[in-house]
Amino acid sequence: MRTVRKILVAEDEQNIREFVVINLQRAGYRTVEAETGDQALVLYDREGGDFDVAVLDIMMPGSHDGLAVCKELRRRNSSIGIIMLSAKTQEMDKVSGLMMGADDYVTKPFSPSELVARVDAVYRRVALATDKGESGVRDELVSGEFSLNLRNRSFLKGSRPIDLTQVEFQIMEYFFSHPGVALNRGDILKHVWGPSYVGEEKIVDVNIRRLRMKVEDEPSSPKHIVTVWGLGYRWDV
């Protein structure tokens, strides 16, 4: 696990940005600040993409708002953790951020403890995935025509590679470890986001929607990621 925990913080409101940066630094993170989405992408490139987590405000001026930055970072880096900062009135933007590859969101106003807890959870997930890839305890999980390579964090449908975020990869790993078992949304949430996660279960549903778009031949009529009404989801092959 890497010792330097590095975070990109993009927030145009100076007081909020300083609040975020100070509390993350107190928690032991090295922060790089950006006032706009455009600047965030410039800094990301300047640092060679060497970030564990990005904290992005949804509403920022310039040609790239938080959603656009999220989409671009996810395109460049499937393993970086991404957290969106949103106002209570930006409900649809939260879903949009998750659909574009964000791992989590924090609603303003938020406390220092909530912010750090969310960032810690995402960082642990990213670091754990890196450690698994380096150790290669188990090389591969296979389910029907699908295979997960735990060493290089790749996912194949037949011979076709499919790009997954860290969250999506962990959900698929959980499914592959429990084929044909109805998994409760809460259990998926605890397994992937951690037992101390304080967010909403709907974050599971949004990521399942993303996965179906990548995995299923007909996402609207899924054959593999099946809804178990009133409970959660089941992986079938």
C-alpha positions in Angstrom: 0.0 0.0 0.0 1.4 3.4 -0.9 2.4 5.7 2.0 1.6 9.0 0.4 -2.2 9.5 0.2 -2.7 12.1 -2.5 -6.0 13.8 -3.3 -7.1 16.3 -6.0 -9.6 18.8 -4.6 -11.6 20.9 -7.1 -14.0 23.5 -5.6 -14.6 27.0 -6.8 -15.8 28.4 -3.5 -12.7 29.3 -1.6 -14.1 28.9 1.9 -15.4 25.4 1.1 -12.2 24.4 -0.6 -10.1 25.6 2.3 -12.4 23.7 4.7 -12.0 20.5 2.7 -8.3 20.8 2.2 -7.5 21.7 5.9 -9.5 18.7 7.2 -8.0 16.3 4.7 -4.5 17.5 5.5 -5.2 17.0 9.2 -6.3 13.4 8.4 -2.9 12.8 6.7 -3.7 13.4 3.1 -1.5 15.3 0.6 -3.8 17.7 -1.3 -3.6 19.5 -4.6 -6.1 22.3 -5.1 -8.0 23.5 -8.1 -10.5 26.4 -8.4 -12.1 25.1 -11.6 -12.7 21.9 -13.5 -10.4 23.1 -16.2 -7.6 23.7 -13.7 -8.2 20.3 -12.1 -7.5 18.5 -15.4 -4.4 20.6 -16.0 -3.1 19.7 -12.5 -4.0 16.0 -13.0 -1.8 15.9 -16.1 0.9 18.0 -14.5 1.1 15.5 -11.7 1.2 12.6 -14.1 -2.2 11.3 -12.9 -0.6 10.4 -9.6 -3.7 10.7 -7.4 -5.6 8.2 -5.2 -8.8 10.2 -4.9 -10.4 13.2 -6.5 -13.0 15.4 -4.6 -15.0 17.4 -7.1 -17.7 20.0 -6.7 -20.5 19.4 -9.2 -21.1 23.1 -10.0 -17.9 24.8 -11.2 -17.4 27.6 -13.8 -15.5 27.1 -17.1 -15.9 24.5 -19.8 -15.6 21.6 -17.4 -18.0 21.4 -14.4 -17.6 18.6 -11.8 -19.6 16.1 -13.9 -17.5 16.7 -16.9 -14.3 16.4 -14.9 -15.6 13.1 -13.3 -16.3 11.7 -16.8 -12.9 12.7 -18.1 -11.0 11.4 -15.0 -12.8 8.1 -15.2 -12.0 7.8 -18.9 -8.3 8.3 -18.1 -8.1 6.3 -14.9 -10.4 3.4 -13.9 -8.8 3.0 -10.5 -8.9 6.6 -9.0 -11.5 7.1 -6.3 -14.0 10.0 -7.1 -16.2 11.8 -4.7 -18.7 14.4 -5.8 -19.7 17.4 -3.6 -23.3 18.4 -4.2 -26.1 20.6 -2.8 -29.3 19.0 -1.5 -31.1 20.4 -4.6 -28.8 18.6 -7.0 -30.4 15.1 -6.7 -30.3 14.3 -10.4 -26.8 15.6 -10.6 -25.8 13.1 -7.9 -27.2 10.2 -10.0 -25.5 11.7 -13.1 -22.2 11.7 -11.3 -22.5 8.1 -10.2 -23.5 7.1 -13.7 -20.3 8.9 -15.0 -18.2 6.8 -12.7 -18.1 8.6 -9.3 -17.7 6.3 -6.3 -19.7 8.4 -3.8 -21.1 11.8 -3.1 -21.2 14.1 -0.1 -24.1 16.6 0.3 -23.4 20.1 1.5 -23.3 21.2 4.3 -21.2 18.3 5.7 -19.1 17.9 8.8 -15.4 17.3 8.9 -15.9 13.8 10.2 -18.3 12.9 7.5 -16.0 14.2 4.8 -12.9 12.4 6.1 -14.9 9.1 6.7 -16.1 9.1 3.1 -12.7 9.9 1.7 -11.1 7.2 4.0 -13.6 4.6 2.7 -12.8 5.4 -0.9 -9.1 5.5 -0.4 -9.1 2.1 1.4 -11.0 0.6 -1.5 -8.5 2.0 -4.0 -5.5 0.9 -1.9 -6.9 -2.5 -1.2 -7.5 -3.1 -4.9 -3.9 -2.1 -5.7 -2.6 -4.5 -3.0 -4.7 -7.3 -4.3 -3.4 -6.7 -7.8 0.2 -6.7 -6.7 -0.1 -9.8 -4.4 -2.2 -11.8 -6.8 -3.4 -14.2 -4.1 -6.1 -15.5 -6.5 -5.4 -14.9 -10.1 -8.8 -15.3 -11.7 -12.5 -15.8 -11.0 -14.6 -17.3 -13.8 -18.4 -17.4 -14.2 -19.8 -18.7 -17.5 -18.3 -16.6 -20.3 -17.1 -13.9 -17.9 -13.8 -13.8 -16.1 -12.3 -11.4 -13.5 -8.5 -11.2 -13.3 -7.6 -10.1 -9.7 -4.0 -9.6 -10.5 -4.4 -7.0 -13.3 -7.9 -5.9 -12.4 -9.3 -6.8 -15.8 -12.8 -8.1 -16.7 -13.6 -10.1 -19.8 -16.9 -11.1 -21.5 -15.7 -13.9 -23.7 -12.6 -12.4 -25.3 -13.9 -8.8 -25.1 -12.4 -6.6 -22.4 -14.8 -4.4 -20.4 -13.6 -1.4 -18.4 -14.8 -1.3 -14.8 -14.4 1.2 -12.1 -13.0 0.0 -8.7 -16.6 -0.1 -7.3 -17.9 -2.0 -10.3 -15.0 -4.5 -10.1 -15.7 -5.1 -6.4 -19.4 -5.6 -7.0 -18.6 -8.2 -9.7 -16.1 -9.9 -7.5 -18.8 -10.1 -4.8 -21.3 -11.5 -7.4 -18.7 -14.1 -8.7 -18.1 -15.2 -5.1 -21.8 -15.8 -4.6 -23.3 -17.1 -7.9 -27.0 -17.6 -7.8 -27.4 -16.1 -4.4 -29.8 -13.2 -3.7 -27.7 -10.5 -2.2 -29.2 -7.8 -0.1 -28.6 -4.2 -1.1 -27.3 -3.5 2.4 -24.9 -6.4 2.2 -23.6 -5.2 -1.1 -23.2 -1.7 0.4 -21.3 -2.9 3.4 -19.0 -5.2 1.3 -18.1 -2.6 -1.3 -18.4 0.7 0.5 -17.5 -0.5 4.0 -19.4 -1.3 7.2 -19.1 2.3 8.4 -20.6 3.8 5.2 -23.4 6.3 6.1 -24.7 7.0 2.6 -27.9 5.7 0.9 -28.5 2.3 -0.6 -29.6 3.8 -3.9 -25.9 4.2 -4.7 -25.9 0.4 -5.2 -28.8 0.7 -7.7 -27.0 3.3 -9.8 -23.9 1.2 -10.0 -26.0 -1.9 -10.9 -27.5 0.2 -13.7 -24.0 1.1 -14.9 -22.9 -2.6 -14.8 -25.9 -3.8 -16.7 -25.1 -1.3 -19.5 -21.6 -2.9 -19.7 -22.4 -6.5 -19.1 -25.9 -7.3 -20.5 -26.7 -7.8 -24.1 -30.1 -6.1 -23.4 -29.7 -3.9 -20.2 -33.5 -3.4 -20.0 -34.0 -7.2 -19.8 -31.0 -8.4 -17.8 -30.2 -12.1 -17.8 -27.1 -12.0 -15.5 -27.6 -9.2 -13.0 -31.2 -10.0 -11.9 -33.3 -7.9 -9.6 -34.7 -9.8 -6.6 -37.7 -7.6 -5.7 -37.7 -6.3 -2.2 -34.2 -7.5 -1.5 -31.4 -6.8 -3.9 -29.7 -8.5 -6.8 -28.5 -12.0 -8.0 -25.8 -13.0 -10.4 -26.9 -15.7 -12.9 -25.0 -17.4 -15.7 
